[in-house]
Amino acid sequence: MAAAGYVTKDGPYNAEYEHLEKIINRVISDQPKDAYGLVEVLSRLVREQVDTSVPTATEDIQAAAEYVKKVRKLDQAPAEGEPPAPKPVASAITDFCEEADTLQWAGVGFGDLESYKIKCALRNLADAKAEQSFATFRLWGKILGAEADYYIAEAFKEGGEPDEGEDAEANPDAEFGGTGVNKFTYYATTDLASQEWIKLPNIKPAEIIAARRIKKLMSGKPDAKVVTHPPFPGTEKVLLRAQIARITSDVTLMFKDKLVRDGGEFGTEDAGELAAPDEWKMPPVSELLTLKGWQHCEPHILRVGRTTHAPITLEPDEENPDAPVNKQIKRIQAEMEADPARDPIRRLDNDGLQWVIKQYGDDALYKSTSTDPAKQEPKSNAVVCIRSLTWPGAVSVAQGSTMVQLYTGYGMAAKEPDFFPHAMPDIQDEPEDPGEQVEPQGTHEAPPAEEES
């Protein structure tokens, strides 16, 4: 009698009454064989059931239908021939779903659904750019914006892409495609399902210098005007490309001694090119947990916005040592000496950046089962993650000899200048008038009398 009085539609336990009513309706509609044994399962299903709003307007229905078409097209593998058969993609594409599993150890990722969409989008992008013969494609990262986020794809081609004639003539100080800050080609999109990627332009030194002086949050509109102080010479896609170049230069890492220079030291005449050594040994996890176990592998961007100083093309005036051209040449030489080019394979312990390293997973060492004496060293399944504190959101995750690098952030350094310049300080009040003071008077002293001879 007590239960009948409480569990009623108008009683104090109205929510429980509605929940039981939904369970009974579910049993009547599904008619399971063992309804009594499935009461808890049905109760959980009722609790997890969410009423989703169904679009009723014509515009909403059409938008939903178009989105479904885009997603289905995104999932289709590139095909050719009659009947259509899947065709291989010429470029090497990283499997982002596998990379996402590694990134999850460090708490970084986009979820299974978005990771799969990224994988399909990269595959279709590589197929669409097959004529340009890119060697590799990978997801560089995701830059967050106020209205939309940019997914950034990085493409690499041996020799790079030749610059257009007009751009090369108008910007003689810019580094050519495939070299320096323009070593990679970048594509950006705000919707993976649309498969509409825009190519970001090659960057110029003046644009990198201007990007260092401002702090601007991306809006998600590539052609939007960048309103900052000091002014920025370009649209948002130019600023986006400048920030990508700065981040890539600082956070692209490699295992210690994975790349070495064949020949003399960097900066000398007999300095060789970077290459993988014939025999390379993977550093142990204990060494990867220190900065000495890592090294950079991309050139450092100098103050002039380039990775190397441009050659001096001015001709000195030998007849007139005080000529303006001679002073200009001396000034350029002084700037080159004050900011010398750095070796791309510089170490992290003296690069002037801030890092933090952490270990995840199983840190135990296991005996190797290999019969090869060279591979009988202890094996570790630990995951090492190194994060950049200078560029928050940049991570490099290593598990065994596999490493995944990703950037997810706002595209701003930790110590960038403020969004707006500081206001002038308040005008100070006039000091209080101390009033007239008596001028100190000296005492008159009579000159000493002359002695009589």
KASULVEN-V503590 format. One record per run of one state. SS is the DSSP state (alpha for helix, beta for strand, coil for the rest). FROM is the first residue (numbers start at 1). TO is the last residue. If there is no record, write none. Layout:
<<SS,FROM,TO> <SS,FROM,TO>>
//
This chain:
<<coil,1,1> <alpha,2,6> <coil,7,13> <alpha,14,30> <coil,31,38> <alpha,39,48> <coil,49,57> <alpha,58,75> <coil,76,78> <beta,79,80> <coil,81,84> <beta,85,86> <coil,87,91> <beta,92,93> <coil,94,95> <alpha,96,104> <coil,105,111> <alpha,112,128> <coil,129,129> <alpha,130,132> <coil,133,135> <beta,136,143> <coil,144,149> <beta,150,156> <coil,157,164> <alpha,165,170> <coil,171,179> <alpha,180,182> <coil,183,184> <beta,185,189> <coil,190,197> <beta,198,199> <coil,200,204> <alpha,205,212> <coil,213,224> <beta,225,225> <coil,226,234> <beta,235,235> <alpha,236,251> <coil,252,252> <beta,253,255> <coil,256,259> <beta,260,261> <coil,262,263> <beta,264,264> <coil,265,270> <beta,271,271> <coil,272,273> <beta,274,275> <coil,276,284> <alpha,285,288> <coil,289,290> <alpha,291,293> <beta,294,296> <coil,297,323> <alpha,324,338> <coil,339,346> <beta,347,347> <coil,348,354> <beta,355,360> <coil,361,364> <beta,365,366> <coil,367,372> <alpha,373,375> <coil,376,378> <beta,379,380> <coil,381,382> <beta,383,388> <coil,389,393> <beta,394,399> <coil,400,401> <beta,402,409> <coil,410,453>>
//
